[in-house]
Amino acid sequence: MKFLSLVAFFITCLVQPILAQQSERIKLADEMAYSINNELINHWYPKAYDTQYGGFISSFDAAFKATENQDKMIVSQARHLWTLSKMIERSPGTDHYKKGARLGYTFLRDKFWDKENGGFHTLLSRDGQVRGSGLGAKTAYGNSFGIYGLAAYYKVSSDPEVLELAKKAFYWLEEHSYDPVYGGYFQSLALDGTPLARDNSTPSTATIGYKDQNSSIHLLEAFTELYVVWKDPLLKQRTTELLAIIRDRIVQKEGYLQLFLQADWTPVSFRNEGEEAIEKHHSIDHVSYGHDVETAYLMMEASHVLGIEEDYATWEIGKKMVDHSLRFGWDESKGGFYDGGYYFPGESTPRVVKDTKNWWAQAEGLNTLLILTDLYPNDPLQYYQKFKLQWSYIKQYLIDHENGEWYPGGLDKQPELKNAQKGHVWKTAYHNFRSLNNCEQKLRDPSHLALTIKKAGNEH
């Protein structure tokens, strides 16, 4: 009898922490569902639907009132389309999501797509006239988001015309932006798709003519989304190539992404040119912890969707990137990932050179921390504890519980951002919605976004 009592005691000791964490996860999931529905999506939609010209209005002030300037950029318009497509999956009975998504799709098709030269324009006026953007008439980055939004919309609409436009954009990139010599894609493109080259007059701070991590990771993201609905061999080949380039060439040995690179993937670095040059070129040469934690997720997702067997390299590099960000770019007391670090000459660890905390990096970090929580539950870095701290940080310093949406950066570092715009062509609900949507589902069901390594001979 005493033996049975001891067994029961030990079983209770083992089970109680598991049950407690399950209960806590459900509570956190409920909080995130509330935030999605009452502090984020309800403020954007249907308010952002442009029923006069089509597409979406994206510029809103601190109180979430539309501003006067409503230029439309392919990136934000496609992100709106992607977000609404995922909201249709969450809430298929909400008709205005379907109407809003259709508005977004038709504006991409009729206004953003260049019927003469192909490809998506970068920037338009509210009524659809082409505008100069300073980024290039077209970009690989912008076209990647066109594909991303269309792929998600096709999944919920089953409209073959939507998939055809996504395919056209993929093939246009293949013809104009893809580098058949070194692989990857050129970012800055002329109206006809010709890659823009650097010359002696190009400022050292300009990015024209470089390849870069940002367009590379978002092309990977878009191609992964497209491959879910279109199992094309060339698409699979290019997605696999991009995954390998990002993992093996763009990620540096320390565990961070090189921001810009030459055509042959040689890093663009000012490390040995003195602190003045380093500071001058900060925008194109630093450690971006937000991109690092985001890319860890995007690589794992791509590997999983592609069904690559025994892909331990991707998992190890992804984890290494997150661990590097936690060790050198994480606020241990309040939570949050810093905006920038730098490896100065002769120093073995990076210094924090920008300690602000922009909104999208915090969103991406939340998502990735929960994924690693379930992949590596006993890791000494304690991903679950950091995930909970990150969510507390977001609730306290980023979410505007009164006016809705998130501030552009954490108020602990930039209290003045309380009065900043909630939306503009670079800020939609895409980053924070994706994070909360993924986390809510994964908290309720750890098998969601399990991103398991596919074992040879197994079907899972």
C-alpha positions, 0 to 999 in steps of 0.5 A: 500500500505504501509503495502504491502511495509513493507511485501515485505521489511521483506521478502527481509530481510529474503530471502537475507541472505539465497540467499547469503549463497547459492551463497557462498556455490556454490563458495566453492563447485567450489573451492573444485571441482577444488582442487580435480581435479587439486591439488589432484587426478590428481597427484595420478592417473594414476601415482600411478598405478603399471602396472609392479606388480599390485596394487599401488605405494604409496611413493612419495617425496615432488615434487610428484616423486616416491621414491625407496622404494615401499613396499605395505601395506593393508591399503594404497592399500585398500584406493587407491581402495576405492578412485578410486571407488568413482572417478568412481562414480564422473567420470564414463567416465574416463576409467583409473580409472576403469583400476586402480581400477581393478589393485588394486582389483586383487593385494588384491585378489592375493597377500594380501589375505592369501590363506592358513590362510585367512585374509589380510597380513599387509605388502608386498614388491612391487612384493607381498612378505610378509614382517614383519611390526612391527604391527603384521602379520595381524590386524583387522585395516588392514582387515577393510580397505580391506573390505572398499575398496572391498565394494566400488569397488563392488558398482561400478563394480557389480562383484560378486567375489569382494563381495565374497572376502569382505564377506570372510574377514568379516567372517575371522574377525568373526572367529578370531578377534571378542570377543564373551565375551565383544564384539568388535575386537582384533587388533593384530593378528598372521598369523593364526589369533590368537589374540596376548596377552600381557605378562610380557615382553611386553613394557608398550608403546606397544599396543599388546593385547589391544583393541583400538578406531582406529581399532574399528572406522574403522571396523565400517566404513568398515562394514557400507560401506559393509552393503550398498551393502550386507544387511546381518543380522550378519553384521547388528548385528556386526555394531550395536554392534560396534556403541554402544561400541564406543558411550557408552564405548570408548567415555568418559564422557567428550566427547573424545575417549579413545585410548586403552582399556583392553579386558573388555573395561577398559581404559588404562590410565597413568593419575595417574602415574605422568607427566613423565609416561604420556609423555612417553606413549603419543602415547597410552594415550591422547586426539586425536581431529582428531579421535574425529571429524572423529568418530562423522561423522562415528557414524552418518553415521553408524546409518543412514545407519543402519536405527536405529530409534530415535537414538538421543544418537548417535547424541548427543554424536557425537555433544558432541565430536565435541564441545569438540574438538572445545572448547579445541583443536581448533585454534581460530585465524587460524583454524585447530585442534591440534594433542593432549590434555590431562586431567591431574590429578586435572584439569577439562579441557584438556591442549593442549600437541601437537599443531601441525596439521596433515593433516588427522585431518584437512580433517576429521574436515572439513567434520564433521563441514559441517555436523553439520552446516546443522544439527544445523544451529543456534548452538552458536558454529557457525559451518558454520563460523568454516567450512569456517575458516577451509577451508581457513586454509587448502588452506593456510597451507596444500595444495601444490598448485604447486606440488599437494597433501597436506603437512603432517601437517600445515605449520604454525606449521611445516614449514619444512614439505614443503619438506616432502613426499607427499605419503607413506604407511600411506598417500594416498588421502583417508582422504582429498579426502573423505572430499572434495568429501563429502563437495563439494556435500553437499555444492551444495545439503544440503540433501547429507549426511543429516544423518537424524535421522530416526523417527519411522513410517517414511520412511526418 
